[in-house]
Amino acid sequence: MKLYGAYGSNLNIKQMQKRCPRAYPICSLYLDDYRLVFKGVADLEKKRGSISFIGVYDITNLCEKSLDNYEEYPDIYNKTIIKKNIEGRNREILIYTMNKKYKYAVPTLKYFSVIEKGFKNWGGSKKLLRDACSHSISNHTNDGYKSVNWKDSKYINIKFIRNRINLFS
């Protein structure tokens, strides 16, 4: 088995089970020097002093192939291996990170809602999600990735964020 670190829509356990029925959620953890950002869809980027949240799954080779397809590897996302101590063992965790050509852009409401549910599934920091949303709103460009999986005519905005009290409590 291989470990996979989810930080976007695959944090949503129900969605991940549809995509990778043999994936098994094992733990969540925080990554130093990475931050969650939105480039139309979620990305993890290195940033000294930042912190991000991931859910870790045990996955099979078939799961990885399914994830490669979903993440449009290697055209949209690349594979990155990070090392973390899990239950006293230094383990390698596969994460997908976006290619550099995509810029910051706000996510659709449909996509955001799936990620929000994933943060709830794993008990992730609502502040980290809020910060990623605020960053995408402040730094929005038209050069983010437009996923066919997450088409929606509505996007997050500052009013939406302010009205999501439960997200920030």
trRosetta pair geometry for C-beta under 8 A, 3 or more apart (Angstrom, degrees):
i j d omega theta_ij theta_ji phi_ij phi_ji
1 58 4.4 1 172 -170 137 105
1 59 6.8 136 -165 59 82 32
1 60 6.7 -54 -116 -85 73 53
2 58 7.4 131 67 -159 35 56
2 59 5.4 -39 72 66 87 85
2 60 7.7 124 25 -120 91 9
2 61 7.6 92 1 -73 124 55
2 64 6.4 23 61 -60 145 127
2 92 7.9 -47 -154 94 82 99
2 94 6.2 25 154 -6 118 125
3 26 7.6 -72 -123 38 100 139
3 56 5.6 -8 -169 -170 107 106
3 57 7.2 150 -154 77 56 43
3 58 6.4 -40 -96 -99 61 51
3 59 7.4 118 -130 16 13 86
3 86 7.6 162 -110 7 160 161
3 91 5.7 59 4 152 153 124
3 92 6.6 158 47 93 108 54
3 93 4.5 -62 111 -109 115 70
3 94 6.7 159 92 14 58 76
4 10 7.9 -63 135 140 121 147
4 23 7.1 -56 45 -134 131 120
4 56 7.1 152 76 -154 43 56
4 57 4.9 -20 61 62 97 95
4 58 7.9 124 17 -134 84 6
4 59 4.6 33 -10 -8 125 133
4 63 7.2 -123 -17 128 150 123
4 64 7.3 -170 -75 -91 127 79
4 67 6.8 -155 -140 -72 149 168
4 93 6.9 128 -124 -167 9 76
4 94 5.0 -31 -108 67 66 99
4 95 7.6 129 -166 -83 59 46
5 31 7.8 64 -174 -51 153 133
5 54 3.9 5 -172 172 101 149
5 55 7.3 146 -156 70 54 38
5 56 5.5 -24 -97 -97 68 74
5 82 7.0 -13 3 43 153 120
5 93 4.5 60 -34 158 111 123
5 94 6.8 -177 16 79 79 43
5 95 4.4 -34 66 -79 110 97
6 10 3.7 -122 -135 101 125 101
6 11 4.8 176 125 -68 110 55
6 16 6.6 -62 -83 -89 164 136
6 54 6.1 138 63 -164 39 83
6 55 4.8 -23 61 61 100 92
6 56 7.7 -176 18 -81 76 25
6 57 6.5 43 -14 -7 114 111
6 118 7.3 -109 131 -169 120 137
7 10 7.8 26 29 59 34 91
7 11 6.3 27 -144 -53 13 113
7 36 5.9 -155 166 -102 122 107
7 42 5.9 -159 108 149 87 137
7 44 5.5 77 52 -57 162 113
7 52 6.4 5 -135 161 140 120
7 53 6.7 138 -128 87 91 59
7 54 4.8 -55 -71 -101 90 79
7 55 7.7 169 -76 17 43 71
7 95 7.1 28 -5 -145 115 118
8 11 6.6 177 76 -6 19 97
8 41 6.3 40 -155 169 149 89
8 42 3.1 -175 -100 50 108 137
8 43 7.8 26 -65 -49 126 30
8 115 5.8 -60 -168 -101 50 113
8 118 7.7 66 129 59 24 164
9 12 5.8 -35 -179 15 57 114
9 15 5.9 -72 158 112 91 159
9 41 7.6 -52 -16 -156 110 104
9 42 7.1 180 -17 13 68 123
9 111 6.5 -78 -74 -156 116 78
9 114 4.7 17 -133 117 91 129
9 115 5.8 -72 -83 -68 52 78
9 118 6.8 173 -156 -32 26 146
9 150 7.7 -145 -66 -76 147 126
10 15 6.7 -124 -111 100 41 109
10 16 4.8 83 -162 -88 74 102
10 19 7.1 -72 -113 49 97 149
10 55 7.7 -149 117 63 79 113
10 57 7.9 -90 156 -5 113 138
10 67 7.6 26 -96 -121 154 106
10 118 7.3 81 91 -123 26 148
11 16 7.7 -170 63 -40 4 125
11 54 7.7 -135 -92 -151 102 46
11 55 4.9 126 -130 8 74 126
11 115 6.2 64 46 -143 122 61
11 118 2.7 100 100 165 96 130
11 119 6.3 34 134 -54 148 48
11 121 6.5 161 150 54 80 119
11 122 5.9 -85 -168 -2 101 132
11 124 7.1 -21 -164 -23 146 145
12 15 4.1 49 94 18 113 114
12 16 6.4 162 84 -16 58 86
12 114 4.9 -69 -36 178 154 81
12 115 7.0 -95 -40 -89 104 27
12 117 5.0 47 -115 90 104 104
12 118 3.8 -81 -55 -68 58 95
12 121 6.4 137 -129 -8 39 144
13 16 5.6 -56 -142 39 31 111
13 17 6.2 34 158 -23 66 105
13 25 6.0 -40 -116 -46 112 143
13 55 7.8 -111 -72 160 83 162
13 118 7.2 146 -18 -120 60 71
13 121 4.7 179 -10 -163 106 150
13 122 7.9 147 -46 -51 103 84
14 17 5.9 -54 -150 32 28 111
14 18 7.0 29 151 -19 60 102
14 117 7.7 -36 27 134 113 134
15 18 5.8 -53 -157 30 36 111
15 19 6.5 24 152 -10 68 109
15 114 6.1 45 -39 -164 152 119
15 118 7.6 -53 33 -73 119 109
16 19 5.8 -62 -147 44 34 106
16 20 5.9 -33 174 44 73 98
16 23 5.7 -84 155 80 107 146
16 25 7.8 99 87 -64 148 99
16 57 6.7 -159 171 -70 145 155
17 20 7.1 -77 -119 71 21 58
17 21 5.9 52 -176 -112 65 53
17 23 7.0 -133 -95 58 50 100
18 21 7.5 13 -129 -68 12 79
19 23 7.9 12 84 2 84 136
19 63 7.9 81 122 -147 84 77
19 66 5.6 152 167 146 82 126
19 67 7.2 84 147 -79 126 65
19 70 5.9 5 -148 -59 135 153
20 23 3.8 57 113 -22 117 117
20 57 7.4 100 94 143 140 154
20 59 6.0 -31 178 -130 149 104
20 60 7.7 174 -167 35 105 86
20 62 7.7 149 -137 108 84 81
20 63 3.8 59 -145 -133 124 98
20 66 5.4 171 -81 75 84 140
20 67 6.7 0 -59 -50 131 93
22 59 7.3 99 98 -149 88 53
22 60 4.8 3 103 -3 137 126
22 62 6.7 66 35 69 136 115
22 63 5.8 -124 69 -54 95 112
23 57 4.4 7 -178 174 108 138
23 58 6.8 162 -157 78 55 53
23 59 4.9 -11 -108 -99 90 80
23 60 7.6 -120 -72 7 57 77
23 63 5.1 120 -65 -130 93 146
24 57 6.2 141 67 -162 37 78
24 58 4.5 -7 56 51 99 103
25 55 6.2 -34 -138 171 105 114
25 56 7.5 110 -156 82 59 48
25 57 5.5 -46 -93 -99 48 79
25 122 7.7 -141 -159 -95 133 95
26 56 5.4 -53 61 101 96 95
26 57 6.6 140 4 -124 86 25
26 58 5.6 80 -38 -25 125 91
26 86 7.7 51 122 -177 127 139
27 55 7.9 -178 101 -156 33 56
27 56 5.1 -1 64 50 72 115
27 86 6.3 166 46 -144 146 112
27 87 7.9 -179 -35 -35 154 97
28 53 6.7 7 178 -174 110 93
28 54 6.8 179 -152 93 68 44
28 55 5.0 -36 -99 -104 88 62
28 56 6.7 177 -96 8 30 81
28 122 4.4 124 -81 -180 140 112
28 123 6.4 -178 41 59 158 90
28 124 6.7 -133 -169 -75 146 79
29 53 7.7 176 95 -147 31 56
29 54 6.2 -12 62 60 73 86
29 56 6.5 21 11 -23 103 121
29 84 6.1 127 109 175 161 155
29 86 7.4 -106 -44 -93 148 94
30 51 5.3 3 179 -177 115 109
30 52 6.9 156 -157 79 65 35
30 53 5.7 -33 -103 -95 69 63
30 54 7.9 151 -103 19 23 71
30 125 7.8 45 -98 -12 116 125
31 34 4.4 0 110 36 122 124
31 44 7.5 30 69 -160 150 137
31 51 6.8 155 76 -158 48 57
31 52 4.8 -16 55 61 101 89
31 53 7.6 -159 14 -70 82 16
31 54 6.2 43 -23 -4 115 112
31 82 6.8 -5 -128 163 129 164
31 84 7.4 -87 -100 -82 84 129
32 50 7.8 138 -169 83 44 50
32 51 6.0 -27 -106 -103 48 78
33 46 6.0 2 149 -155 90 79
33 47 6.6 -174 -170 73 53 39
33 48 5.4 -7 -128 -109 96 42
33 49 7.0 58 -99 4 65 27
33 50 6.2 85 -136 53 21 75
33 51 8.0 23 -12 -83 28 47
34 44 4.9 8 -180 -179 121 106
34 45 6.8 155 -153 79 71 27
34 46 5.9 -48 -99 -102 66 45
34 47 6.9 93 -138 30 19 74
34 50 6.2 -111 85 95 19 110
34 51 7.4 33 62 -151 64 21
34 52 4.3 -65 103 14 95 127
35 44 7.2 159 75 -151 29 62
35 45 6.1 -25 59 63 79 78
35 47 4.7 -15 1 36 116 129
35 50 3.7 -60 -58 168 103 153
35 51 7.3 49 -92 53 71 25
35 52 5.4 174 -119 -64 23 105
35 128 8.0 -156 -149 -155 73 96
35 131 7.7 -85 -163 115 113 123
35 132 7.3 173 163 -89 89 90
36 42 6.3 -32 -160 -155 96 103
36 43 7.7 140 -156 76 49 43
36 44 6.3 -35 -95 -98 53 68
36 52 4.9 134 -35 -132 81 108
36 53 7.2 -27 -37 35 130 77
36 128 5.9 84 25 160 125 101
36 129 7.2 -24 89 -97 151 47
36 131 7.7 109 65 82 95 94
36 132 4.2 -44 106 -84 99 140
37 42 7.5 135 78 -155 41 54
37 43 5.3 -27 69 67 89 92
37 44 7.6 142 21 -107 79 20
37 45 5.6 -3 12 11 128 114
37 104 6.2 -79 173 -108 118 95
37 132 5.8 -157 -103 -143 28 91
37 135 6.0 -83 -124 107 83 137
37 136 6.7 140 -172 -69 68 89
38 41 6.9 -161 -152 105 74 9
38 42 6.1 -42 -101 -94 67 48
38 43 7.3 143 -113 18 18 83
38 104 6.7 72 82 -154 63 72
38 105 6.5 -102 128 77 89 49
38 106 6.2 44 110 -131 139 28
38 107 4.8 -102 -153 -33 138 97
38 132 5.9 105 -23 161 91 98
38 133 7.2 43 -7 -100 136 43
38 135 7.5 146 25 85 85 94
38 136 3.8 -4 56 -87 115 143
38 144 7.3 7 141 -136 76 143
39 42 8.0 77 26 -166 74 5
39 43 5.1 21 7 -7 114 131
39 98 5.7 -132 50 70 147 175
39 102 4.3 91 159 136 137 114
39 103 6.2 160 -139 93 100 20
39 104 5.8 -80 -98 -103 68 30
39 105 5.6 57 -167 28 38 86
39 136 8.0 -136 -62 -118 32 106
39 144 4.5 -179 170 -135 55 89
39 145 5.7 57 118 7 93 91
40 102 7.0 -94 20 -168 111 125
40 105 4.3 13 -55 81 72 123
40 106 7.7 32 -98 74 42 31
40 107 6.4 101 178 -98 28 60
40 144 3.1 152 -35 142 97 113
40 145 4.2 -157 64 61 134 58
40 146 5.7 -99 -159 -71 149 43
40 147 6.6 155 137 -10 112 86
41 98 7.7 146 79 -79 96 129
41 107 6.5 88 -98 -109 34 105
41 111 6.4 -112 -111 -166 73 150
41 144 7.6 154 9 170 59 107
41 145 5.4 -45 16 75 102 118
41 147 5.4 64 -54 -28 129 132
41 150 6.7 143 -89 24 101 151
42 107 7.4 3 -51 -74 68 139
42 115 6.4 137 -52 -103 135 142
42 132 7.7 14 -125 174 89 148
43 97 6.2 74 -163 -154 88 64
43 98 4.1 -55 -110 3 127 118
43 102 7.4 166 -53 90 149 125
44 52 5.7 130 -130 142 105 173
44 54 7.9 -10 -79 -72 147 113
44 95 6.1 -25 40 157 144 140
44 97 5.6 -84 63 -103 82 95
45 97 7.1 118 -86 -154 55 117
47 50 4.1 46 86 -2 104 134
51 128 7.0 -94 98 -99 85 123
52 128 6.5 132 -130 -165 47 138
53 119 7.3 71 97 -123 144 89
53 122 7.4 151 158 107 116 130
53 124 4.2 122 140 -142 156 109
53 125 5.7 -179 -51 23 141 91
53 128 5.4 140 -5 75 113 162
54 93 7.6 116 113 155 153 147
54 95 7.0 -81 -116 -99 150 122
55 118 7.0 -120 -5 178 140 100
55 121 7.3 -2 -87 98 155 108
55 122 4.3 -120 -84 -93 114 149
55 124 7.6 -82 -51 -57 92 115
56 86 7.1 -122 110 -105 169 146
56 93 6.2 -73 -123 -126 111 129
57 63 7.8 -130 123 165 128 153
59 63 3.6 -129 -168 91 102 143
59 64 5.8 121 126 -52 128 76
59 67 7.3 -5 -163 -18 160 136
59 94 7.9 -72 42 48 132 127
60 63 4.7 110 49 0 69 100
60 64 7.2 -127 99 -3 43 84
61 64 5.5 -50 -151 33 36 114
61 65 6.6 39 150 -19 65 101
62 65 5.7 -51 -151 34 35 112
62 66 6.5 36 150 -18 65 104
63 66 5.6 -57 -152 38 33 112
63 67 6.2 32 151 -18 68 106
64 67 5.5 -53 -145 39 33 112
64 68 6.3 42 152 -26 65 101
64 94 7.2 24 -118 85 109 169
65 68 5.5 -45 -147 29 32 116
65 69 6.7 33 152 -17 61 103
66 69 5.8 -55 -155 36 32 112
66 70 6.3 28 151 -15 66 108
67 70 5.6 -55 -141 41 34 110
67 71 5.7 18 164 -5 70 113
67 73 7.7 36 121 -6 73 130
67 96 7.1 -159 160 -41 110 134
68 71 6.3 -65 -137 49 21 99
68 73 4.3 -82 -150 49 72 123
69 72 7.5 17 177 -76 30 41
69 73 7.8 -51 -40 32 20 87
70 149 7.7 45 -157 -67 82 160
71 76 6.5 -149 161 78 61 107
71 77 4.1 -53 165 40 110 142
71 96 4.6 -85 -152 -155 156 166
72 75 5.0 -64 153 63 99 102
72 76 3.9 55 83 15 117 117
72 77 6.4 111 67 15 71 86
73 76 7.3 -76 -70 53 37 74
73 77 5.2 -52 -82 77 78 88
73 78 7.1 113 -133 -111 91 21
73 79 6.4 42 -140 -43 139 91
73 96 6.6 -107 -75 -127 113 120
74 77 7.4 -103 -137 84 39 48
74 78 6.0 39 -146 -102 87 63
74 79 7.8 -70 -102 -6 90 85
74 99 8.0 93 165 -66 70 117
75 99 7.5 -75 152 -17 33 143
76 98 6.5 -46 161 -133 71 78
76 99 6.3 -130 -169 7 25 107
76 102 7.7 38 -156 -34 78 139
76 145 6.2 75 -147 -128 117 148
77 96 3.9 24 167 176 140 111
77 97 6.4 139 -155 68 84 23
77 98 5.7 -55 -101 -94 68 45
77 99 7.0 -132 -93 -23 19 76
78 96 7.0 153 73 -156 35 64
78 97 5.6 -26 60 66 89 79
78 98 7.7 61 14 156 80 6
78 99 6.3 109 -27 -75 98 69
79 94 6.0 -31 -160 -157 102 100
79 95 7.7 140 -157 77 54 38
79 96 6.2 -39 -98 -101 53 65
80 94 7.5 133 73 -158 45 50
80 95 5.1 -27 68 69 97 86
80 96 7.3 148 18 -112 84 15
80 97 5.0 29 -11 0 131 117
81 92 5.1 -12 -170 -166 113 107
81 93 7.0 142 -156 68 59 40
81 94 6.1 -31 -98 -95 70 56
81 95 7.8 155 -97 22 22 72
82 92 7.4 144 74 -154 35 56
82 93 5.2 -27 65 62 86 96
82 95 6.1 16 1 5 112 118
83 90 5.7 14 180 180 112 95
83 91 6.9 162 -150 79 65 35
83 92 5.8 -35 -95 -94 74 57
83 93 7.3 159 -98 14 23 82
84 90 7.5 174 92 -148 20 56
84 91 6.1 -27 68 61 69 85
84 93 5.9 4 18 -6 110 129
85 88 6.9 7 -178 -114 99 11
85 89 6.9 156 -151 76 62 28
85 90 5.6 -36 -92 -91 68 59
85 91 7.4 119 -124 13 19 81
86 89 6.1 -31 68 64 69 81
86 91 4.7 -27 26 16 114 134
98 102 5.2 -65 162 49 134 129
98 145 7.0 -139 -136 -23 132 137
99 102 6.4 95 75 1 74 96
101 143 7.9 -117 153 169 68 110
102 105 7.8 -85 177 9 94 113
102 143 6.6 175 -150 138 46 81
102 144 5.8 56 -173 -142 99 43
102 145 4.9 -22 -124 -40 142 92
103 141 4.3 -10 109 53 131 142
103 143 3.9 50 28 84 116 111
103 144 6.0 -92 74 -67 62 60
104 135 6.9 -105 -145 139 138 88
104 136 5.6 -160 -178 -124 98 61
104 139 4.0 19 93 112 156 110
104 140 6.3 -105 120 -95 92 28
104 141 5.9 96 68 10 68 95
104 144 6.6 -38 137 -78 18 107
105 136 6.6 0 103 -163 18 101
105 140 5.6 71 -127 -146 48 72
105 141 5.8 -79 -74 60 87 63
105 142 7.1 85 -107 -116 123 17
105 143 6.8 -166 -51 66 121 45
105 144 2.3 -104 25 -22 138 141
105 145 7.5 -179 48 27 132 47
106 133 7.8 49 -134 -154 88 66
106 136 4.7 127 -94 139 57 114
106 137 5.9 52 -87 -83 117 59
106 140 5.2 -17 -22 -104 93 119
106 144 7.7 -156 31 1 35 165
106 155 4.8 89 110 172 120 119
106 156 5.2 -144 -175 59 114 85
106 157 7.2 26 -158 -77 164 55
107 111 4.4 -113 177 85 115 124
107 112 4.9 141 97 -57 122 88
107 115 7.6 31 116 8 170 139
107 136 6.8 1 -8 156 76 168
107 150 7.3 -46 -166 151 92 147
107 155 6.9 164 98 -147 31 82
107 156 6.0 34 65 5 74 114
108 111 4.6 93 57 9 85 101
108 112 6.8 -151 91 -5 43 88
108 150 5.2 171 37 152 128 99
108 151 7.2 120 -67 177 167 13
108 152 3.6 124 -175 48 135 119
108 154 6.5 91 -163 80 79 57
108 155 5.5 -71 -110 -98 46 64
108 156 7.8 124 169 -16 10 75
109 112 5.6 -56 -142 40 31 113
109 113 6.2 37 158 -26 66 106
109 152 5.8 -134 45 141 78 153
109 154 4.4 -11 3 105 126 107
109 155 6.6 -151 -31 -113 76 13
109 156 6.2 137 -84 -61 65 66
109 160 7.2 -128 -101 -143 104 153
110 113 6.1 -56 -153 29 24 112
110 114 7.1 22 152 -16 59 104
110 150 5.7 175 90 -161 109 76
110 151 7.8 11 46 81 150 34
110 152 4.1 174 0 -60 117 142
110 154 7.7 113 -22 63 81 92
111 114 6.0 -57 -158 32 34 110
111 115 6.6 27 151 -12 67 107
111 147 7.4 104 -88 52 137 131
111 150 4.0 31 -69 -156 111 139
111 152 7.2 -144 -10 8 83 131
112 115 5.7 -61 -152 41 35 109
112 116 6.0 39 152 -25 70 106
112 133 7.4 62 -132 -101 128 113
112 156 5.3 91 -52 -52 160 123
113 116 5.5 -48 -142 34 31 115
113 117 6.5 34 155 -19 62 103
114 117 5.9 -53 -154 34 30 111
114 118 6.6 34 146 -20 62 106
115 118 5.3 -53 -151 35 37 117
115 119 6.5 40 151 -21 68 98
115 129 7.2 163 132 -133 110 118
116 119 5.7 -48 -152 31 33 111
116 120 6.7 32 148 -15 63 103
116 129 6.8 109 -104 -177 69 154
116 167 6.6 -65 -136 -106 119 111
117 120 5.5 -54 -153 38 36 113
117 121 6.4 46 146 -28 66 100
118 121 5.3 -43 -145 27 36 118
118 122 6.5 8 164 3 65 108
118 124 7.5 18 119 7 74 136
119 122 6.5 -72 -147 51 27 93
119 123 7.9 -99 167 78 57 6
119 124 3.8 -92 -147 57 78 117
119 125 7.7 -82 -160 58 116 33
119 126 6.7 115 147 -90 139 59
119 129 5.4 -38 -79 -55 163 143
120 123 7.6 32 -166 -71 28 36
120 124 7.8 -63 -38 34 23 85
124 128 6.7 -85 162 55 101 124
124 129 6.9 94 115 -39 117 112
125 128 4.2 80 87 0 110 105
125 129 7.1 175 100 -5 63 82
126 129 5.6 -56 -154 39 41 112
126 130 6.1 44 148 -22 71 105
126 167 5.3 169 -163 173 115 56
126 168 5.9 -171 138 -98 122 31
126 169 7.4 2 87 48 164 45
127 130 5.5 -52 -144 38 33 113
127 131 6.2 35 155 -22 66 105
127 168 7.4 81 -88 -135 58 70
128 131 5.7 -51 -145 35 30 112
128 132 6.5 31 154 -19 62 104
129 132 5.8 -53 -150 35 32 111
129 133 6.5 33 151 -19 64 105
129 167 6.6 -106 96 -172 123 109
130 133 5.7 -57 -152 36 32 112
130 134 6.2 30 153 -18 67 107
130 161 6.8 110 -144 -161 81 110
130 167 6.2 139 -74 135 97 108
130 168 5.3 74 -85 -95 146 97
131 134 5.7 -53 -144 38 31 110
131 135 6.2 35 155 -22 65 107
132 135 5.7 -53 -146 36 29 114
132 136 6.5 28 155 -19 63 106
133 136 5.9 -58 -151 35 30 108
133 137 6.5 27 153 -18 65 106
133 156 5.7 -87 -150 141 108 153
133 161 5.4 160 128 -101 136 122
134 137 5.8 -56 -149 36 32 110
134 138 6.2 25 156 -14 67 111
134 161 6.7 116 -73 -159 74 165
135 138 5.9 -61 -144 42 28 107
135 139 5.9 -12 169 15 66 118
136 139 6.5 -73 -131 57 23 87
136 140 6.2 58 161 -77 62 80
136 156 7.4 64 88 74 126 122
137 140 6.1 -14 -148 -35 25 113
137 156 7.0 -95 -70 113 104 97
137 157 6.5 113 -121 -144 120 42
137 158 5.7 124 -177 -62 157 80
137 161 7.2 -86 -32 -19 151 143
140 144 7.9 -53 -150 -25 68 127
141 144 6.5 141 72 -31 80 81
146 151 7.9 48 174 -94 89 75
147 150 4.4 47 80 28 117 98
147 151 7.5 -134 95 -46 64 60
148 151 6.3 -8 -154 -37 40 107
152 155 7.4 145 95 -67 104 57
156 160 5.0 -133 -150 81 65 144
156 161 6.5 69 178 -53 108 88
157 160 5.1 101 50 7 63 105
157 161 7.2 -125 101 -5 34 91
158 161 5.6 -53 -147 36 35 113
158 162 6.3 34 155 -18 67 105
159 162 5.8 -55 -147 38 30 110
159 163 6.3 23 156 -14 64 111
160 163 5.9 -65 -149 41 27 107
160 164 6.5 28 154 -26 64 108
161 164 5.8 -57 -150 28 30 112
161 167 7.6 -93 -152 74 61 144
161 168 8.0 71 173 -42 78 129
164 167 3.9 15 140 9 112 125
164 168 6.7 102 103 -9 83 95
165 168 6.3 -82 -156 48 34 93
165 169 6.0 41 156 -42 75 108
166 169 5.9 -44 -134 15 33 116
